[in-house]
Amino acid sequence: MRASRLINILTTLQAKGLVTAEALAAENAVSVRTIYRDIDALSLSGIPVYSERGSDGGYRLLDGYRVRLNGLTPAEAEAMFLSGIPGAAADLGLGSLMAGAQKKLTAALPEDLRESARRMQQKFHLDAPAWLAEGEQPVYLQAIADAVWNSKRIRMRYRSWKAEKNRVAEPLGIVMKGGAWYLAARVDGTVRTYRISRVLDLIVTEERFDWPRDFDLAAYWTENTQRLELELYPNWATIRLSPWGLKEIEHMAPPYVRANLEFIGEPDEEGWQTVRLPVAHERMAVSEMLKLTTEVEVIDPPELKHAMRRAVETLAARYAEPAALTR
């Protein structure tokens, strides 16, 4: 395990440049003291790793030193060829670069690992968008990606749920979720999320900004997603579902709702099951319940139950046959 950790430390230093002992310890799930010992061991073995002192210090490799890839295991080589998303890379304007990089990596691998990589590509394919939905290809995606990469401020006209707004933003990162592209950008000192397909106009300026060293895109996105889920589904409801309704809710409900769904008691003789689950604000909650048609019954809260009754009565009146046709 130590040998694997030492290789991981080397490749991390090569990929990221300056890295703190604390960051290396967190990545390798060991103590900082263990990292100190590992760095000493690497230095004694002739690896040109040195430290930089100060509040912005850490460890780095001597400029020009490179770790060879011949230490890849078959599983690691396979994972390398599974990690790329061709469609997403093409949308970002990196499709040819990714293809070229994979060809070079394939050529550098031993024959047995080359075969493992080919087998991985033959047997696995990632299609990111949901069923019956196409992935977005926003007009300004590549321009925003370039601004992110080069730390250039952007000026954009953005259409939110409520209105169109003009924003001057510092683009920090791009995320693709469910076939949709999102931008994490700092505006007035606060990091916010923007759906790139809603950018109506864009100007990439020549003004550069200092990318915040403490910003972690993956951590931000996880925190942002959790916060959004709580905002979208702040309430709880108790409902009864038919066997068909149970299958449908497993299929159509968002992951957050499925993860927090609670079964109450046992199914009745006809298979109807009482459950408790998070629901959105009233109007959206009614819309989601109506998708289950006659396979759902709202029990609690009373406000949602009454809202469902009003919606059903409105639909019944709308689709009632004209009086002249019923005589």
matplotlib code that plots the C-alpha trace (Angstrom):
import matplotlib.pyplot as plt

x = [0.0, 2.9, 4.3, 0.9, 0.7, 4.2, 3.3, 0.1, 2.0, 4.4, 1.6, -0.3, 2.8, 3.3, -0.3, -0.9, 2.6, 2.7, 0.7, 0.5, 1.2, -2.4, -3.9, -1.7, -2.7, -6.4, -6.1, -4.3, -6.3, -3.2, -1.8, 0.3, 3.2, 3.0, 3.2, 6.4, 7.9, 6.8, 8.4, 11.7, 11.6, 11.1, 14.0, 16.3, 15.4, 16.6, 13.3, 13.8, 11.0, 11.5, 9.5, 8.6, 8.0, 5.5, 1.7, 1.5, 4.1, 4.0, 5.9, 6.7, 8.8, 11.9, 10.9, 11.2, 10.9, 8.2, 6.8, 6.6, 3.2, 4.6, 3.4, -0.3, -2.2, -4.8, -7.7, -6.1, -5.7, -9.3, -10.5, -8.6, -10.6, -13.9, -13.4, -13.8, -17.2, -16.8, -20.0, -19.2, -15.7, -17.0, -19.4, -16.5, -14.5, -12.1, -13.3, -10.3, -7.9, -9.4, -9.3, -5.6, -4.7, -6.3, -4.4, -1.1, -1.9, -2.8, 0.5, 2.4, 0.8, 2.2, 0.2, -1.6, -2.8, -3.7, -6.1, -7.7, -8.3, -9.8, -12.1, -13.3, -14.3, -16.1, -18.2, -19.1, -20.7, -21.9, -25.0, -25.4, -28.8, -31.9, -34.3, -36.4, -34.3, -31.5, -28.4, -28.0, -25.6, -25.6, -24.5, -21.9, -20.6, -17.2, -16.6, -17.4, -15.2, -12.3, -13.1, -13.0, -9.7, -8.0, -9.6, -11.2, -14.2, -17.4, -20.3, -23.6, -27.3, -28.9, -32.6, -33.5, -36.9, -38.1, -36.4, -33.5, -30.4, -27.0, -24.1, -20.3, -19.0, -15.7, -16.2, -14.7, -15.9, -18.3, -20.5, -22.6, -25.6, -28.3, -27.3, -27.4, -24.4, -24.0, -21.5, -20.2, -19.2, -18.3, -20.5, -20.1, -17.9, -20.4, -20.2, -23.5, -24.8, -26.0, -27.5, -25.5, -28.4, -30.0, -27.2, -28.7, -25.6, -22.0, -18.8, -15.5, -13.4, -9.6, -9.8, -8.2, -9.0, -7.2, -8.7, -9.5, -7.0, -9.4, -12.3, -13.2, -15.6, -16.7, -17.3, -19.1, -21.4, -22.2, -23.1, -25.0, -27.0, -27.9, -29.0, -31.1, -32.8, -33.8, -35.1, -37.1, -38.6, -39.1, -42.3, -43.5, -46.6, -48.2, -49.8, -51.2, -49.9, -51.2, -48.7, -48.5, -48.0, -45.1, -43.4, -44.0, -42.6, -39.5, -39.1, -40.1, -39.2, -35.9, -33.1, -33.5, -37.2, -36.5, -33.7, -36.0, -39.1, -40.4, -42.8, -45.5, -47.0, -47.7, -49.5, -53.3, -55.1, -55.0, -51.3, -51.7, -48.9, -48.8, -45.6, -44.2, -41.9, -40.6, -42.7, -42.2, -44.3, -48.0, -48.4, -45.5, -46.5, -50.0, -48.4, -46.2, -49.0, -51.3, -48.7, -49.7, -53.3, -55.7, -52.9, -52.3, -54.3, -53.0, -53.7, -51.7, -51.2, -54.7, -53.6, -52.2, -55.2, -57.5, -55.3, -55.5, -59.3, -59.5, -57.2, -59.3, -62.6, -61.1, -60.1, -63.5, -65.3, -62.9, -63.4, -67.2, -69.4, -71.5, -75.0, -76.4, -74.6, -75.9, -79.6]
y = [0.0, 2.4, 1.8, 2.7, 5.8, 7.0, 6.7, 8.6, 11.4, 11.6, 11.7, 14.3, 16.5, 16.2, 17.0, 19.9, 21.4, 22.8, 20.7, 21.1, 18.2, 18.6, 18.1, 15.1, 13.6, 14.1, 12.6, 9.5, 9.1, 9.2, 11.6, 14.6, 13.0, 10.0, 12.3, 13.9, 10.4, 9.6, 12.8, 11.9, 8.4, 9.8, 12.3, 9.5, 7.4, 10.2, 11.7, 15.5, 16.7, 19.8, 22.0, 25.7, 27.4, 30.0, 30.3, 29.4, 26.7, 23.0, 20.3, 20.3, 18.3, 19.8, 21.5, 19.1, 15.9, 13.5, 10.3, 7.5, 5.8, 2.3, 1.7, 1.7, -1.4, -3.0, -1.6, 1.9, 1.8, 0.7, 3.5, 6.1, 5.2, 5.2, 8.6, 10.7, 11.7, 12.2, 14.2, 16.6, 17.0, 17.8, 20.4, 22.1, 22.1, 19.4, 16.4, 16.1, 16.8, 14.0, 11.6, 12.5, 12.1, 8.7, 7.6, 8.7, 7.0, 3.8, 3.9, 4.4, 1.4, -2.1, -4.5, -6.2, -2.9, -1.7, -4.6, -3.9, -0.3, -1.4, -3.9, -1.1, 1.1, -1.8, -2.7, 0.6, 3.8, 6.8, 8.6, 11.5, 13.0, 11.4, 9.3, 11.1, 14.2, 15.6, 17.1, 20.9, 22.5, 26.1, 28.8, 30.3, 27.1, 27.1, 30.8, 30.4, 27.4, 29.5, 32.3, 29.7, 28.3, 31.7, 33.4, 36.2, 38.2, 37.9, 40.2, 38.4, 39.0, 36.2, 35.0, 33.8, 32.4, 35.9, 38.3, 39.1, 40.5, 41.9, 40.4, 40.9, 37.6, 35.8, 32.3, 29.6, 26.3, 24.4, 21.4, 19.1, 17.5, 15.5, 16.8, 20.4, 22.7, 25.0, 27.8, 28.5, 32.1, 34.7, 37.8, 40.6, 38.4, 35.5, 32.3, 31.6, 29.0, 29.9, 27.6, 28.3, 27.7, 30.8, 33.1, 35.4, 37.5, 37.2, 39.3, 37.7, 40.6, 40.8, 41.6, 38.8, 37.9, 35.9, 32.4, 31.7, 29.1, 27.9, 27.2, 23.6, 23.1, 19.6, 20.6, 23.7, 21.8, 19.1, 21.8, 23.8, 20.8, 19.9, 23.5, 23.5, 20.3, 21.6, 24.8, 22.9, 20.3, 22.1, 20.4, 16.8, 14.9, 11.6, 9.8, 6.5, 4.8, 1.9, -0.7, 1.0, 4.4, 3.0, 1.9, 5.2, 7.3, 5.2, 6.0, 9.7, 11.1, 13.0, 11.2, 13.5, 12.4, 8.7, 8.8, 10.4, 8.3, 6.6, 3.6, 3.6, 0.3, -2.6, -2.6, -3.2, -6.0, -4.3, -3.5, 0.3, 1.6, 4.6, 6.6, 9.9, 12.0, 15.5, 17.7, 21.0, 24.2, 23.7, 24.5, 22.3, 19.6, 19.4, 19.2, 16.3, 14.4, 14.8, 12.9, 9.9, 10.3, 8.0, 6.0, 8.4, 9.7, 12.7, 12.2, 15.0, 18.0, 19.3, 22.2, 20.0, 17.7, 20.7, 22.0, 18.6, 18.7, 22.1, 21.0, 17.9, 19.8, 22.4, 19.6, 17.8, 21.0, 21.7, 18.3, 17.9, 17.3, 20.3, 20.2, 20.1, 16.8, 15.1, 15.5]
z = [0.0, 0.7, -2.8, -4.3, -2.1, -3.1, -6.8, -6.2, -4.4, -7.4, -10.0, -7.9, -7.7, -11.4, -12.3, -9.9, -9.3, -5.8, -3.3, 0.5, 2.9, 4.2, 0.7, 0.0, 3.4, 2.6, -0.9, 0.4, 3.7, 5.9, 8.5, 7.6, 9.6, 7.2, 4.2, 5.7, 6.0, 2.4, 1.1, 2.9, 1.4, -2.1, -1.6, -0.4, -3.4, -5.8, -6.7, -7.1, -4.7, -2.7, -0.3, -0.4, 2.9, 3.9, 4.0, 0.3, 0.5, -0.2, -2.1, -5.8, -8.3, -9.9, -13.2, -16.1, -14.0, -15.3, -13.9, -16.5, -17.2, -17.4, -13.8, -14.8, -13.8, -16.2, -14.1, -14.2, -18.0, -18.4, -16.1, -18.2, -21.3, -19.4, -17.8, -21.0, -22.3, -26.1, -26.5, -23.7, -25.0, -28.5, -27.1, -25.3, -28.6, -27.2, -29.2, -31.5, -28.6, -26.5, -29.4, -30.0, -26.4, -26.2, -29.3, -27.8, -24.5, -26.3, -28.3, -25.0, -23.3, -23.4, -25.6, -22.8, -21.4, -24.9, -25.2, -21.9, -23.0, -26.3, -24.5, -22.2, -25.1, -26.8, -23.8, -22.1, -23.4, -21.4, -22.6, -20.1, -20.9, -19.4, -21.5, -24.1, -23.6, -25.7, -24.3, -24.5, -26.9, -25.8, -28.3, -25.9, -24.3, -26.0, -25.5, -21.8, -21.5, -23.0, -20.5, -17.6, -18.8, -19.3, -16.2, -18.2, -17.0, -19.0, -19.6, -20.2, -20.6, -18.7, -18.6, -15.1, -14.1, -13.3, -15.7, -17.9, -16.2, -17.1, -15.2, -15.0, -13.8, -13.1, -14.6, -12.3, -13.6, -15.8, -14.8, -17.0, -15.2, -16.9, -20.4, -19.3, -18.9, -15.9, -15.1, -11.6, -11.6, -9.0, -9.1, -6.6, -4.5, -4.3, -6.3, -8.2, -10.7, -14.1, -16.8, -19.9, -22.3, -20.7, -21.6, -24.3, -25.1, -24.1, -24.3, -23.2, -22.1, -21.9, -18.2, -16.2, -12.6, -10.0, -9.8, -6.0, -4.9, -2.2, -4.7, -5.2, -8.0, -7.1, -3.4, -4.5, -6.8, -4.2, -1.7, -4.2, -5.3, -1.7, -1.1, -4.2, -3.4, 0.0, -1.6, -4.2, -1.8, 1.5, 2.5, 3.3, 2.3, 3.1, 0.2, -0.9, -4.1, -6.1, -7.2, -10.6, -8.8, -6.7, -9.9, -11.6, -8.7, -8.7, -12.3, -12.4, -9.0, -8.6, -6.7, -3.7, -3.4, -3.9, -1.3, 1.3, 0.6, 3.7, 3.7, 6.3, 7.4, 5.0, 1.6, 1.8, 0.2, -3.2, -2.9, -2.2, 0.0, 2.2, 2.0, 3.2, 0.9, 0.3, -2.0, -3.7, -3.1, -3.6, -7.3, -8.4, -5.9, -7.4, -10.9, -9.8, -8.2, -11.2, -13.3, -11.3, -12.4, -10.5, -8.9, -6.0, -3.1, -1.0, 2.7, 4.3, 4.6, 4.2, 2.1, -0.6, -0.4, -1.0, -3.8, -5.5, -5.2, -6.8, -9.6, -10.3, -10.2, -12.7, -15.0, -14.7, -15.6, -18.5, -20.0, -19.2, -22.2, -23.3, -22.0, -25.5, -26.2, -23.0, -23.7]

ax = plt.figure().add_subplot(projection="3d")
ax.plot(x, y, z, "-o")
ax.set_aspect("equal")
plt.show()
